[in-house]
């Protein structure tokens, strides 16, 4: 029994020291990994910012194309609207003339 009472604390202390060393190694490796990830993120951020001007040009171009197509659609719909409204007014005038002649 004396053997276990003197030997068991030594085993427990050795296991605690091993766990502490493994924890320190894992922390050091995680710090290195975080630094590598930070470098990659900074690199990607620099590349995205270099493409920012291209995206601004594309955005400006699409805005201009959209406004041009909106004007074209408004013009075409206005022309068709005038044609159909004029035709509708002519039909209404013809109908009112026929009613007046029937009386």
N, CA, C and O of each residue as an XYZ file, in Angstrom:
412
protein
N       0.821     -1.180      0.000
C       0.000      0.000      0.000
C       0.877      1.262      0.000
O       0.555      2.247     -0.664
N       1.973      1.223      0.740
C       2.898      2.350      0.757
C       3.448      2.639     -0.636
O       3.701      3.782     -1.016
N       3.616      1.563     -1.367
C       4.124      1.709     -2.730
C       3.181      2.561     -3.561
O       3.625      3.475     -4.256
N       1.865      2.271     -3.500
C       0.875      3.019     -4.278
C       0.766      4.461     -3.791
O       0.589      5.365     -4.607
N       0.863      4.691     -2.539
C       0.763      6.043     -2.004
C       1.959      6.907     -2.402
O       1.827      8.126     -2.512
N       3.091      6.309     -2.615
C       4.250      7.090     -3.032
C       4.384      7.125     -4.562
O       4.903      8.094     -5.117
N       3.920      6.076     -5.236
C       4.073      5.976     -6.688
C       2.954      6.695     -7.445
O       3.212      7.270     -8.502
N       1.727      6.679     -6.938
C       0.573      7.280     -7.613
C       0.713      8.790     -7.783
O       0.410      9.280     -8.871
N       1.145      9.555     -6.797
C       1.333     11.000     -7.026
C       2.393     11.294     -8.074
O       2.282     12.281     -8.802
N       3.423     10.452     -8.165
C       4.452     10.664     -9.181
C       3.862     10.468    -10.574
O       4.169     11.236    -11.486
N       3.026      9.458    -10.750
C       2.362      9.208    -12.045
C       1.426     10.368    -12.382
O       1.392     10.833    -13.521
N       0.679     10.826    -11.400
C      -0.252     11.935    -11.637
C       0.517     13.203    -12.012
O       0.115     13.905    -12.940
N       1.596     13.508    -11.323
C       2.400     14.690    -11.650
C       3.020     14.571    -13.046
O       3.085     15.555    -13.783
N       3.467     13.384    -13.400
C       4.047     13.170    -14.728
C       2.988     13.377    -15.808
O       3.255     14.004    -16.833
N       1.783     12.847    -15.576
C       0.694     13.033    -16.556
C       0.300     14.500    -16.673
O       0.020     14.976    -17.773
N       0.275     15.215    -15.569
C      -0.052     16.647    -15.600
C       1.018     17.414    -16.375
O       0.700     18.315    -17.151
N       2.285     17.055    -16.163
C       3.367     17.725    -16.896
C       3.247     17.435    -18.393
O       3.440     18.332    -19.214
N       2.928     16.186    -18.753
C       2.754     15.826    -20.176
C       1.578     16.591    -20.779
O       1.686     17.106    -21.892
N       0.480     16.670    -20.074
C      -0.692     17.414    -20.575
C      -0.352     18.895    -20.728
O      -0.779     19.526    -21.695
N       0.398     19.449    -19.806
C       0.793     20.850    -19.889
C       1.692     21.095    -21.098
O       1.527     22.089    -21.805
N       2.645     20.191    -21.338
C       3.543     20.331    -22.497
C       2.762     20.213    -23.797
O       2.987     20.989    -24.726
N       1.844     19.250    -23.875
C       1.016     19.096    -25.080
C       0.160     20.339    -25.292
O      -0.004     20.783    -26.428
N      -0.385     20.906    -24.226
C      -1.180     22.134    -24.335
C      -0.358     23.295    -24.848
O      -0.821     24.071    -25.684
N       0.862     23.415    -24.351
C       1.748     24.497    -24.815
C       2.076     24.318    -26.292
O       2.067     25.288    -27.050
N       2.363     23.096    -26.706
C       2.656     22.826    -28.120
C       1.443     23.153    -28.995
O       1.592     23.749    -30.062
N       0.249     22.768    -28.552
C      -0.964     23.077    -29.330
C      -1.209     24.581    -29.425
O      -1.634     25.068    -30.472
N      -0.954     25.309    -28.367
C      -1.128     26.764    -28.399
C      -0.141     27.396    -29.371
O      -0.508     28.292    -30.131
N       1.117     26.934    -29.354
C       2.120     27.485    -30.275
C       1.731     27.190    -31.722
O       1.838     28.065    -32.581
N       1.284     25.974    -31.996
C       0.872     25.631    -33.371
C      -0.356     26.432    -33.800
O      -0.453     26.853    -34.953
N      -1.286     26.640    -32.881
C      -2.474     27.420    -33.247
C      -2.115     28.883    -33.507
O      -2.717     29.517    -34.373
N      -1.153     29.423    -32.777
C      -0.710     30.797    -33.022
C      -0.066     30.905    -34.402
O      -0.321     31.865    -35.130
N       0.767     29.928    -34.767
C       1.370     29.925    -36.103
C       0.302     29.826    -37.182
O       0.383     30.508    -38.204
N      -0.701     28.978    -36.957
C      -1.782     28.824    -37.945
C      -2.574     30.116    -38.097
O      -2.919     30.503    -39.213
N      -2.858     30.775    -37.003
C      -3.588     32.046    -37.049
C      -2.780     33.096    -37.800
O      -3.347     33.887    -38.554
N      -1.471     33.115    -37.605
C      -0.625     34.076    -38.329
C      -0.639     33.792    -39.829
O      -0.692     34.724    -40.632
N      -0.594     32.520    -40.215
C      -0.650     32.173    -41.637
C      -1.991     32.559    -42.239
O      -2.049     33.077    -43.354
N      -3.069     32.310    -41.506
C      -4.400     32.674    -41.996
C      -4.518     34.183    -42.126
O      -5.140     34.674    -43.068
N      -3.941     34.915    -41.210
C      -3.979     36.378    -41.273
C      -3.243     36.887    -42.516
O      -3.702     37.824    -43.169
N      -2.103     36.270    -42.841
C      -1.371     36.656    -44.046
C      -2.200     36.385    -45.295
O      -2.232     37.207    -46.211
N      -2.872     35.232    -45.335
C      -3.699     34.889    -46.501
C      -4.864     35.871    -46.629
O      -5.178     36.319    -47.732
N      -5.494     36.201    -45.526
C      -6.623     37.144    -45.556
C      -6.153     38.522    -46.007
O      -6.842     39.184    -46.783
N      -5.003     38.958    -45.539
C      -4.465     40.255    -45.970
C      -4.161     40.245    -47.464
O      -4.421     41.227    -48.159
N      -3.611     39.138    -47.958
C      -3.296     39.010    -49.377
C      -4.579     39.065    -50.222
O      -4.633     39.750    -51.243
N      -5.593     38.341    -49.782
C      -6.869     38.353    -50.516
C      -7.491     39.742    -50.468
O      -8.041     40.207    -51.466
N      -7.411     40.401    -49.334
C      -7.961     41.746    -49.200
C      -7.263     42.721    -50.140
O      -7.918     43.564    -50.754
N      -5.940     42.616    -50.259
C      -5.193     43.478    -51.186
C      -5.622     43.226    -52.627
O      -5.781     44.171    -53.400
N      -5.810     41.970    -52.992
C      -6.220     41.645    -54.355
C      -7.632     42.142    -54.648
O      -7.905     42.626    -55.747
N      -8.514     42.026    -53.686
C      -9.890     42.513    -53.877
C      -9.890     44.029    -54.024
O     -10.618     44.571    -54.856
N      -9.089     44.710    -53.231
C      -9.031     46.170    -53.336
C      -8.430     46.608    -54.659
O      -8.785     47.670    -55.171
N      -7.521     45.812    -55.229
C      -6.957     46.165    -56.534
C      -8.005     45.993    -57.630
O      -7.943     46.666    -58.659
N      -8.957     45.104    -57.419
C     -10.032     44.907    -58.403
C     -11.212     45.849    -58.173
O     -12.160     45.855    -58.959
N     -11.166     46.622    -57.131
C     -12.269     47.516    -56.786
C     -12.549     48.521    -57.897
O     -13.709     48.836    -58.164
N     -11.514     49.025    -58.544
C     -11.695     49.982    -59.640
C     -12.426     49.323    -60.811
O     -13.285     49.942    -61.438
N     -12.087     48.085    -61.099
C     -12.754     47.369    -62.186
C     -14.237     47.197    -61.861
O     -15.090     47.386    -62.728
N     -14.544     46.839    -60.616
C     -15.936     46.679    -60.229
C     -16.691     48.006    -60.304
O     -17.870     48.021    -60.659
N     -16.038     49.111    -59.978
C     -16.679     50.419    -60.082
C     -17.003     50.750    -61.539
O     -18.070     51.291    -61.828
N     -16.093     50.430    -62.455
C     -16.338     50.675    -63.878
C     -17.505     49.818    -64.359
O     -18.375     50.296    -65.087
N     -17.521     48.564    -63.953
C     -18.619     47.668    -64.353
C     -19.940     48.173    -63.794
O     -20.951     48.162    -64.496
N     -19.948     48.612    -62.554
C     -21.158     49.138    -61.934
C     -21.648     50.389    -62.655
O     -22.844     50.527    -62.913
N     -20.739     51.294    -62.979
C     -21.099     52.512    -63.701
C     -21.684     52.174    -65.075
O     -22.687     52.756    -65.487
N     -21.050     51.228    -65.784
C     -21.519     50.841    -67.116
C     -22.904     50.220    -67.052
O     -23.771     50.553    -67.860
N     -23.119     49.322    -66.104
C     -24.444     48.693    -66.006
C     -25.510     49.713    -65.629
O     -26.644     49.615    -66.098
N     -25.171     50.689    -64.792
C     -26.137     51.743    -64.459
C     -26.522     52.548    -65.701
O     -27.698     52.848    -65.908
N     -25.538     52.896    -66.520
C     -25.819     53.662    -67.743
C     -26.648     52.834    -68.721
O     -27.585     53.353    -69.327
N     -26.316     51.561    -68.880
C     -27.082     50.696    -69.790
C     -28.510     50.551    -69.289
O     -29.450     50.574    -70.084
N     -28.683     50.403    -67.983
C     -30.027     50.272    -67.423
C     -30.837     51.542    -67.642
O     -32.016     51.468    -67.990
N     -30.222     52.710    -67.444
C     -30.970     53.956    -67.653
C     -31.314     54.130    -69.132
O     -32.400     54.611    -69.455
N     -30.407     53.748    -70.038
C     -30.683     53.843    -71.473
C     -31.840     52.922    -71.872
O     -32.742     53.326    -72.607
N     -31.803     51.683    -71.381
C     -32.892     50.759    -71.727
C     -34.210     51.211    -71.115
O     -35.267     51.005    -71.712
N     -34.167     51.824    -69.931
C     -35.403     52.361    -69.345
C     -35.984     53.468    -70.220
O     -37.197     53.535    -70.420
N     -35.119     54.332    -70.738
C     -35.597     55.406    -71.620
C     -36.179     54.831    -72.909
O     -37.204     55.310    -73.394
N     -35.535     53.813    -73.462
C     -36.037     53.192    -74.690
C     -37.390     52.548    -74.431
O     -38.311     52.705    -75.232
N     -37.522     51.835    -73.337
C     -38.793     51.187    -73.014
C     -39.879     52.231    -72.774
O     -41.013     52.053    -73.220
N     -39.550     53.311    -72.080
C     -40.528     54.380    -71.863
C     -40.968     54.987    -73.193
O     -42.154     55.243    -73.398
N     -40.023     55.214    -74.086
C     -40.366     55.785    -75.391
C     -41.243     54.858    -76.213
O     -42.243     55.292    -76.786
N     -40.880     53.593    -76.276
C     -41.665     52.626    -77.054
C     -43.053     52.450    -76.450
O     -44.040     52.381    -77.182
N     -43.141     52.376    -75.132
C     -44.461     52.227    -74.509
C     -45.298     53.490    -74.707
O     -46.518     53.415    -74.855
N     -44.636     54.650    -74.709
C     -45.377     55.883    -74.975
C     -45.938     55.922    -76.387
O     -47.071     56.353    -76.602
N     -45.141     55.471    -77.347
C     -45.611     55.432    -78.747
C     -46.781     54.475    -78.879
O     -47.797     54.820    -79.481
N     -46.652     53.271    -78.322
C     -47.751     52.312    -78.405
C     -48.973     52.815    -77.658
O     -50.105     52.606    -78.094
N     -48.743     53.479    -76.530
C     -49.865     54.031    -75.773
C     -50.603     55.094    -76.573
O     -51.833     55.124    -76.577
N     -49.862     55.967    -77.251
C     -50.500     57.012    -78.057
C     -51.281     56.396    -79.207
O     -52.380     56.850    -79.528
N     -50.717     55.362    -79.832
C     -51.426     54.718    -80.941
C     -52.737     54.098    -80.483
O     -53.770     54.258    -81.133
N     -52.688     53.392    -79.365
C     -53.893     52.730    -78.889
C     -54.895     53.715    -78.309
O     -56.100     53.518    -78.460
N     -54.429     54.773    -77.647
C     -55.353     55.776    -77.109
C     -56.029     56.522    -78.254
O     -57.233     56.772    -78.206
N     -55.260     56.879    -79.285
C     -55.838     57.561    -80.446
C     -56.857     56.665    -81.125
O     -57.938     57.119    -81.501
N     -56.517     55.402    -81.282
C     -57.440     54.459    -81.914
C     -58.691     54.297    -81.063
O     -59.800     54.218    -81.592
N     -58.518     54.246    -79.743
C     -59.656     54.095    -78.851
C     -60.548     55.334    -78.923
O     -61.773     55.213    -78.948
N     -59.936     56.538    -78.956
C     -60.718     57.770    -79.063
C     -61.478     57.803    -80.380
O     -62.639     58.210    -80.421
N     -60.814     57.369    -81.477
C     -61.493     57.334    -82.775
C     -62.668     56.380    -82.732
O     -63.729     56.691    -83.272
N     -62.508     55.229    -82.106
C     -63.602     54.269    -81.989
C     -64.734     54.844    -81.156
O     -65.903     54.643    -81.487
N     -64.410     55.562    -80.073
C     -65.450     56.166    -79.244
C     -66.175     57.270    -80.006
O     -67.393     57.406    -79.896
N     -65.433     58.050    -80.770
C     -66.071     59.102    -81.560
C     -66.983     58.499    -82.620
O     -68.081     59.008    -82.845
N     -66.550     57.430    -83.273
C     -67.383     56.753    -84.264
C     -68.641     56.194    -83.617
O     -69.727     56.273    -84.192
N     -68.500     55.630    -82.426
C     -69.651     55.061    -81.724
C     -70.621     56.163    -81.330
O     -71.832     55.970    -81.427
N     -70.124     57.309    -80.888
C     -71.018     58.397    -80.489
C     -71.689     59.011    -81.717
O     -72.831     59.461    -81.628
N     -71.000     59.037    -82.864
C     -71.607     59.546    -84.087
C     -72.719     58.617    -84.556
O     -73.758     59.077    -85.031
N     -72.503     57.313    -84.425
C     -73.527     56.353    -84.831
C     -74.743     56.479    -83.934
O     -75.869     56.352    -84.413
N     -74.552     56.725    -82.651
C     -75.672     56.887    -81.731
C     -76.444     58.162    -82.076
O     -77.672     58.184    -81.999
N     -75.741     59.198    -82.446
C     -76.394     60.451    -82.805
C     -77.153     60.315    -84.116
O     -78.210     60.928    -84.269
N     -76.658     59.543    -85.053
C     -77.354     59.367    -86.326
C     -78.549     58.446    -86.184
O     -79.499     58.544    -86.961
N     -78.519     57.559    -85.214
C     -79.648     56.640    -84.992
C     -80.819     57.383    -84.387
O     -81.950     56.927    -84.555
N     -80.639     58.441    -83.729
C     -81.705     59.153    -83.053
C     -82.446     59.965    -83.983
O     -83.394     60.646    -83.590
